[in-house]
Amino acid sequence: MKKKSNHIILFILLIITATAISRSNKIEKNPYYKYDKQGNLFRPKDYRSWIFAGTVASPKILDPNVIFPDFQNIYIDPISFKFWKKNGYFREGTIFVKELLKATDRRELPIGKGFVQGKVWDVAVTIKDTARYPKAPGGWEYFDFVEDKDGNYDEFSPVMGNTGCIACHSKSETGYGPFSELYAPLRDAQGFDKDNPENLSNRNKLPSYLLRYLNE
């Protein structure tokens, strides 16, 4: 009877373990993106409700040779941001969305001269997945959802492969991934762990103040 009870307990423990592993795998699968059967990425939805990682502006008036003469708004999925904040590096399955917006010509603003974000004209995505993309440097692959002449965006994007994206992003401090060093919300959160950097009363020790990559 005791032996039978032990078998029952062992069986229950196996079920609990299997359930925990299954839940763990579900957590690891990122619910913020999906592919079709051909491996094309569906255009991510609701990304403006994700974590806003920051923005940069590169108007052509400042540099006529700039690659993207626009504003670039960057978003990261909440699961991966939480992992980045705790561990200081990007997890497998991390997804970033880059939204390109035209920099308007208007420079007279209520607060003075400046640039304003105009219309969105391109949506780009990068995902870290070394299992799916073993040949991609750092496991980061890139996708692009182009706007057609009527203003409609592609519903899905094939893998861009070895394009100029990878060559440019090889210069990032995280290695082939997003330029985390350029975006204050992302940069300050790296490895911060508990609480949030924006809650500090004194932020002089945050990475934002180092500006080691800028010429002031």
Secondary structure as GFF3:
##gff-version 3
##sequence-region A 1 216
A	DSSP	alpha_helix	2	28	.	.	.	ID=ss1
A	DSSP	beta_strand	41	42	.	.	.	ID=ss2
A	DSSP	three_ten_helix	47	49	.	.	.	ID=ss3
A	DSSP	beta_strand	51	57	.	.	.	ID=ss4
A	DSSP	beta_strand	70	76	.	.	.	ID=ss5
A	DSSP	alpha_helix	78	87	.	.	.	ID=ss6
A	DSSP	beta_strand	95	103	.	.	.	ID=ss7
A	DSSP	beta_strand	108	109	.	.	.	ID=ss8
A	DSSP	beta_strand	112	113	.	.	.	ID=ss9
A	DSSP	beta_strand	117	128	.	.	.	ID=ss10
A	DSSP	three_ten_helix	137	139	.	.	.	ID=ss11
A	DSSP	beta_strand	140	146	.	.	.	ID=ss12
A	DSSP	beta_strand	156	157	.	.	.	ID=ss13
A	DSSP	alpha_helix	164	169	.	.	.	ID=ss14
A	DSSP	three_ten_helix	180	182	.	.	.	ID=ss15
A	DSSP	alpha_helix	184	189	.	.	.	ID=ss16
A	DSSP	three_ten_helix	197	199	.	.	.	ID=ss17
A	DSSP	three_ten_helix	207	209	.	.	.	ID=ss18
###
